Amino acid sequence: MRCLKCGNELRDDEIMCPNCGYNRNNTVQQDNQFATKNIGVYNQNPIDQQEADKKLQSEKEFDELVQIYIGPNYYNFRKGGFSWCSLFFGPFYYLYRKLYAVAIVIFIIQGIINAFFGLVTQGRFNEMIENLSTVQNPQTLLFFSKYFIYYSITFLVFYIFLGIIFKRLYFTEAVERVAKIKKENPNLGFNQLTKVVKEKGGTNILAPIIILLAPIILLIIMLIISIFILGYKLPYLN
């Protein structure tokens, strides 16, 4: 059943249209002793059936494009809830789902947290290391234990927060990106849009791997450069 005003599809038990607020009971004439339904009597703006069908088809296609963009877990993300992957993998899972800007922000926040705890413990780590073997200063050991607990709790709370917001954030971002793709490609048909959306969406396993291996790659590059420079200068040392 469709709404008589806007054409939105309604369930049989829905009285009010969730799209325009039209009340189905308004189609019953109060002065009609037989209470027969007079469809359209109280509808000031009767719908164009063709336009209504076109609108419904457009909404259905958009939903399919979002589903293609997200992939197999579409209904899981649409439903929302807690993301365990985000809890365990943090910004790397955001990279995997192509939320690059958000992942960068998370890395920056992690850096700020590390810098804060580094400032708090400045000058105490050397003392801890010296006294750990001799246990001459129990207060140092206590400080080390408190630092580890506070540091762990801070990151745990932060990652729980990432798990709470991920699904809703990702689904909203997916809808906005699909809408942007449609807006930038007004002349493309549904099949062509499907290809573009599939290419732009989905996952990227290389991004988190590259970030994980970046320190090792950087170290190898620096080592190669050092060997090259050293090999270049060695003949002149003789």
N, C-alpha and C positions, 0 to 999 in steps of 0.2 A: 504494500500500500504506500502511496506517495502523498506528501503534503499538498493540499489544494492551493497553497499560496506560493511556495518556493520550489516545489517538486522534489524535496528531499525524501529519501526512502525511510518509511516508518515501520516499526514493528506493530503487530496487531494490538499489543497492550499499551502502546504509547498514545496518550491523549494530547500532550503538548509536543509540538515539533521542536526538537533541540536546536534546529538551525535558525528558524525565524520566530519561534514562540507561538505559532498559530494553534488555536484550540479547535480540535476536531468537533467538539460538541457545539460549536457555533453554527454548524450546518443544520442543526435541528431548530425549526421554527417553534418559538415558545407559544405562539397563538394557534398552533396546529393541534387540534384535539386528538388526532390520531398519532401524533408524534412521529410523523413520517419524515425521513431525511430528505432535504432539498439541497442537493449538492450545488455549491456555487452561489446560493442565494445571498449569503452573508460575506462572500469573498469579493472584496473590492478590486482585487487584482488577480483575475483568473490566469492560470499559468499557461504558457505555451508548451505543450507536451514535447514538441521537438527540442526546444531549448532545454527543458528539464532533463530529457534523456541525454542530450549532449553534455550537460554539466555533470551528470552522474557518471558518464563514460570517462570524462576527463579526470574526475576524482579517483576513479578506479585505476586508470592508467598511471596516475601519479603515485598511488599507493604501491602499485606493482614496481615502479621505478625505484622507490625507496627500498622495497624488499630486495631488488636486484643489487642495489648499492651496498646494503648491509650484508647480505648473504644468508646462509642457512640459519643463523641465529636471530633472524628478524623478529619473530614473535617473542623471543626471550628478551630482547632489548626493548621492544615496544611495551611489554608488560612491566619493565622496570625491576627494581629490587637491588640486592647487593651483588657486586661483582667480585668473586673470589680471585679471578685472574688479576684484577687490578690490585687487590690486596697483596698478592704474592709477588707480582712482577712490577708494580708501580708504574713509573714513567715508560718502561720498556713495553708494557702492554698498550699504552697510549700511542707509542710509536708504531706498534704492530697494527693498530687500527687507524693509522694515518692521521692521528690528532697531533701533528708535529708541533704546532704552536703551544698547545697545552703541555706537551711533554717538556719543551724547553723551559716553560715557567716552573714546572715541577722540579727540574734539575736545578734551577736557580734557587728555589726555596730550600732544597736540600743543601745547597752550598751555603746559604745563609745560616741554616741550622748548625752545620758543621763549623762554620766560622765563629758562631756565638759560643758553642761549647769549647772551641779552641781558645777563645779569649778568656773564658771562665777558668780554664785549667792551665793558663799560661804560667810557666815557671814551676808547675807542680809535677809534671811528668818525669823530669830528671830525678826529682826527689823520690818519686814513687819507685822508679827503677833501681835507684841506689839502695833503698830500704827494703825492697821486696825480698832480697836474699838474706839480709840480716834481721829483718823484722824489728828494727830498732825504734820505729815510730808507728805504733798502731793507728794513729790518727790519719796517717798517710794512706794506709790500707783502707780505712773507712771512707776516706774521701774518694779513693779510686772506685770502691764499690758503689757509692752513691752516684758518682758520675756515670758509671756504666748503666745503672738502673734508670736514671733520669733520661739519659741519651736514648736508651732502648724504648722507653715509654713514649717519648716525644715522637720518634719515628713510627711506632706502632699506631699511635693516635692519628698521625698524618696519613698513613697508608689505609687505615680504616675509613677515614674521610674520603680518600680517593676511591675506595670500593663502593661507598654509598652513592657518590655523585656520578660515577662513570656511565652507567646505562642510560640514565635520563639525559646526561650531557651528550653522549654519543648519538642517541636517537635524534635529539633536537638538531645536532650538527648535520646529521645525514639528511634530514628533511630540508634544512636550509641550503645545503649543497645541491641537492636534486632540483630544488626550485631555481637556484642560480643557473644550473646547467640548462634548464628549460628556457629561462629568460634569455640566456646568451645564444641559444640556438632555436629561435622561433620557427625556422623553416624546416627543421628536421622532423621526420615522421617518428612514430612510436618505435619502430624497429631500429632506426638509426640512433635515437636517444638511448635505447637499451644498450647499444654498443658503447656509447660514450660514458654512460653511467657505470657500466661494468668495469670499464677501464679506470675511471676516476675513483671508484669505491673499492670494496673488498679489503684485503689486508696486504701488509708489506713486511715480510719476514726478514728482509735484508736490513731494514733500518735499525732494529734493535741489535742485530748481530754486528753491524758496522760500529755502533756506539760501544758495544762490549769489547770489540777487538781494537778500537781506536788507540788506546794506550800502547798495546803491543805493536801495532802498525807504526805508530809514531816512534817508538823505541827502535824498531828495526831500521826505519828511515834515518834516524839520527846516527845509528851505528854504521850504516853504509856510508853516510856522508863523512863520518869521522875516519873511517878506513880509507876512503878516497883521498881526503886531505892529508892524512898521515903518509899514505903511499906516495903522494905527490911531493911531499917535503923530504922524505927519507933520503933520496939521492943527493940532495944538497947538504945533508948533514955530514957526509963523508968528505 
